Amino acid sequence: MSKVQNLNPRPIEPAPAYENGHQIARDLLRHIELQLDRMMRPDSKDLRWQHVRAVNLINAQLSEVATLLDETNGVRN
């Protein structure tokens, strides 16, 4: 006769996953800041329209992130 083990799963708490995700977000923000500092300056002779497009796409995506953070934190602009 085989024994059947009754497993009582422990409840999963969101805090560790949240803390990990929060740290990853902060690491990404530091990386983004460093990369923004490395971007071409407006007075560069090598500046092209593709750079303008890239910075506009970056701004659009960052705006979406800012909106999501506002909504998560209950902030209304």
Backbone bond lengths (Angstrom), bond angles and torsions (degrees), N, CA, C in turn:
res aa  C-N    CA-C-N  psi(-1)  N-CA   C-N-CA  omega(-1)  CA-C   N-CA-C  phi
1 M - - - 1.442 - - 1.532 108.04 -
2 S 1.326 116.34 129.32 1.458 119.77 179.67 1.518 110.46 -91.55
3 K 1.303 113.04 144.10 1.468 118.70 177.85 1.515 109.23 -84.11
4 V 1.296 116.28 135.05 1.457 121.50 174.95 1.517 106.61 -102.05
5 Q 1.321 113.96 122.24 1.463 118.37 -179.35 1.517 108.83 -91.58
6 N 1.298 115.42 128.04 1.459 121.21 178.34 1.528 108.21 -92.31
7 L 1.293 116.36 109.48 1.467 120.41 -178.94 1.521 110.01 -91.34
8 N 1.284 114.31 128.01 1.463 120.16 173.49 1.518 107.00 -103.58
9 P 1.315 116.49 98.93 1.465 118.32 -177.03 1.533 111.14 -63.11
10 R 1.313 113.34 139.85 1.464 118.83 176.28 1.522 108.63 -75.82
11 P 1.299 116.27 142.66 1.470 117.90 177.78 1.532 110.18 -64.93
12 I 1.295 115.55 140.32 1.458 121.21 178.51 1.522 108.11 -89.06
13 E 1.306 115.08 126.21 1.464 121.17 179.31 1.526 109.74 -93.83
14 P 1.330 117.50 141.22 1.467 119.96 -178.11 1.525 114.23 -78.16
15 A 1.316 118.73 -17.93 1.472 121.08 -172.84 1.530 113.80 -57.21
16 P 1.342 120.29 -48.22 1.469 118.22 -179.59 1.529 113.00 -62.34
17 A 1.320 116.91 -41.44 1.469 119.83 178.87 1.526 110.67 -65.64
18 Y 1.326 116.28 -39.35 1.468 120.84 179.01 1.530 110.31 -64.72
19 E 1.332 115.90 -45.65 1.470 120.41 -179.94 1.526 110.52 -60.31
20 N 1.327 117.07 -43.17 1.454 121.58 178.35 1.527 110.97 -62.80
21 G 1.324 116.05 -47.36 1.462 119.99 178.83 1.519 112.43 -62.00
22 H 1.325 116.58 -38.23 1.464 121.64 179.17 1.522 110.28 -63.76
23 Q 1.334 117.07 -42.63 1.466 120.66 179.00 1.525 111.10 -66.27
24 I 1.307 117.01 -39.98 1.473 120.21 177.27 1.527 109.80 -61.49
25 A 1.329 117.57 -43.51 1.472 121.07 178.55 1.522 110.90 -59.72
26 R 1.333 116.63 -43.57 1.476 119.61 178.76 1.529 111.56 -64.69
27 D 1.327 117.13 -39.86 1.467 120.71 176.70 1.526 110.73 -62.32
28 L 1.323 116.43 -42.32 1.462 120.25 177.88 1.526 111.38 -63.29
29 L 1.326 116.90 -40.61 1.467 119.70 178.29 1.526 111.76 -62.33
30 R 1.335 117.18 -40.95 1.474 120.05 176.88 1.531 110.40 -62.97
31 H 1.329 116.36 -41.19 1.457 120.29 178.83 1.535 110.59 -63.98
32 I 1.313 116.49 -44.67 1.472 120.99 178.87 1.522 110.19 -60.30
33 E 1.319 116.74 -44.06 1.469 119.65 179.99 1.530 111.20 -60.82
34 L 1.318 116.82 -43.87 1.473 119.94 177.72 1.521 111.62 -61.71
35 Q 1.330 116.58 -42.74 1.459 119.76 -179.65 1.529 111.73 -68.05
36 L 1.334 116.94 -36.50 1.472 119.33 176.31 1.524 110.86 -63.36
37 D 1.321 117.14 -37.75 1.462 120.62 178.10 1.528 111.74 -65.89
38 R 1.335 116.56 -25.07 1.468 120.97 179.94 1.526 112.91 -86.32
39 M 1.321 116.82 -10.65 1.467 119.27 -177.32 1.524 111.29 -64.95
40 M 1.304 113.65 157.79 1.444 121.51 179.93 1.532 110.83 -58.92
41 R 1.291 115.88 143.32 1.460 121.71 178.08 1.524 109.96 -85.04
42 P 1.340 117.37 152.95 1.472 120.62 -177.96 1.528 114.24 -58.80
43 D 1.332 117.40 -25.97 1.464 119.65 -177.87 1.536 112.60 -91.81
44 S 1.327 117.74 8.02 1.461 120.91 179.98 1.524 110.31 -70.14
45 K 1.334 115.73 135.84 1.470 119.98 178.59 1.525 111.64 -70.96
46 D 1.338 117.25 -15.69 1.460 121.11 -179.90 1.533 113.47 -91.77
47 L 1.314 117.03 2.98 1.464 120.98 -178.66 1.526 110.53 -65.67
48 R 1.339 116.03 132.50 1.460 122.50 -178.63 1.524 109.46 -131.31
49 W 1.335 115.97 169.21 1.467 120.86 179.61 1.525 111.73 -62.21
50 Q 1.319 117.78 -28.03 1.461 119.74 177.87 1.530 111.05 -63.60
51 H 1.332 117.40 -30.56 1.461 121.13 177.12 1.532 110.71 -71.20
52 V 1.326 115.58 -37.71 1.466 120.53 176.08 1.525 109.33 -63.25
53 R 1.326 116.37 -45.01 1.466 120.72 178.63 1.529 110.52 -59.76
54 A 1.329 116.48 -44.90 1.466 120.68 -178.91 1.527 111.40 -61.40
55 V 1.323 116.86 -45.81 1.469 118.97 -178.59 1.533 110.99 -67.75
56 N 1.327 117.14 -32.69 1.465 119.85 176.39 1.530 111.46 -68.75
57 L 1.334 117.65 -38.63 1.467 120.93 176.03 1.531 110.76 -65.28
58 I 1.317 116.02 -41.81 1.466 120.89 177.09 1.522 109.74 -59.34
59 N 1.320 116.84 -47.27 1.459 120.92 -179.46 1.526 112.09 -62.28
60 A 1.321 116.87 -38.74 1.470 120.16 178.84 1.523 110.73 -63.85
61 Q 1.324 116.60 -43.57 1.462 119.89 -179.74 1.521 111.30 -69.43
62 L 1.325 117.47 -40.16 1.467 120.28 177.54 1.527 110.86 -64.76
63 S 1.320 116.46 -34.43 1.463 120.46 177.01 1.522 110.77 -63.57
64 E 1.342 116.71 -40.13 1.463 120.50 176.76 1.526 111.01 -63.33
65 V 1.324 116.51 -41.00 1.465 120.94 178.23 1.531 109.73 -63.96
66 A 1.333 117.12 -44.38 1.461 120.79 179.38 1.525 111.22 -61.45
67 T 1.323 116.74 -40.34 1.469 121.02 178.04 1.521 110.71 -63.94
68 L 1.335 117.36 -43.32 1.459 121.23 178.55 1.530 110.78 -62.13
69 L 1.330 116.96 -42.13 1.465 120.30 177.17 1.519 111.14 -62.94
70 D 1.332 116.86 -42.88 1.470 120.37 177.67 1.521 110.54 -59.21
71 E 1.318 116.58 -46.00 1.468 121.00 -179.15 1.531 110.52 -64.33
72 T 1.336 116.60 -41.83 1.464 120.75 179.62 1.524 111.36 -63.39
73 N 1.324 115.74 -37.78 1.470 120.65 -177.89 1.525 112.99 -90.86
74 G 1.328 117.15 3.22 1.462 120.39 177.63 1.516 113.93 71.59
75 V 1.327 116.50 27.05 1.469 121.53 179.99 1.516 108.15 -94.16
76 R 1.313 115.99 134.21 1.476 120.46 175.91 1.511 108.56 -116.27
77 N 1.310 115.22 126.89 1.490 120.08 177.99 1.502 109.65 -100.55
